[in-house]
Amino acid sequence: MFTRRRIWFWVLIIAASASVLLYRHHKRYKHLAVHDPNMVYRSAWLEPDVFRELIEEHQIRTVLNLCEPDELGAERCISQRNAVRGSGARLIEMPMPAATLDPADPEIAKFVVVLSNPENYPLLVHCQHGVTRTAKVLAMYDILFRGMTAEQSIAVMPLFGRETYPVSVRTFAHNFEDAHQRLYPHVADKLKILR
């Protein structure tokens, strides 16, 4: 009886420890994923030391922050700026309009400019949770530079525990797919130098 209790005690200790470690890893590297190997990475907002680690490990040149100014608090924004710039990468703070579904919106053209600049790669794209706004930008990238359809792009993106992407992401991706050749006809060749 004593031995059986001791075994169960250690099983519970090991299970609890593993749970804590998994939770810490998830929290530390929240929604981190390779979107296009050696080119594009995605995440939620990360702690400054994690930004530094990823910049060094993946030789990231540019971090594209899609959050509104001070959305995460002034202190976190400053610490991110210091971490990214201190690691030798470029930080672009460009809020992604969450509600826009129109690819002709002048704000969307700014993202196309960033995505079409070969000097920005490897690129890490993030918003607060690394899901909705990040998915919109990555759908633009996939449609413009990987020749994917909206559905193909959304299908390869991780869901991070959700069943599907929100209607706003799917609608934007489809609208962008339908309009990108008319709106941005010469962009697709811009990244061929990197392939």
C-alpha angles and dihedrals in degrees: 000000000000092000093049091053091048091052092049090047091055093043089055092046092051093046092049092048092049090050092052092049093049091048092049091049091049092048093044096047097030113185092342112164140155106244100179114004114253090357115059134020129178136203147147118258108303135199114268094251090053091052089052092048094050094045090054097040096047098029089237112189099186137029114200110203111197096186125114114255109284091358087136095037129275095266094055091047092052092047091050092050091050093046096047097042092040088057091055097254128123120246119210113190105197117153113222110223100240096203101046118112096166116098089197091064106121089230090062091054088062090060091050089055091053093045093048095054110098090202090069095066135139086043133189114203121195144161128179096287099014094233125087106024092033090052091053092054092045091050088054090051093048094048095045102039109018097042093235128150120237091257093049091050094049091044093059096047118097115247097212094217097321125116095228141342118277119270089249091062094046093046093048092048092050092046090049092048091051095048107030098092091051095043101037107021099158101040101088094074095052096090099041088099089067097051 
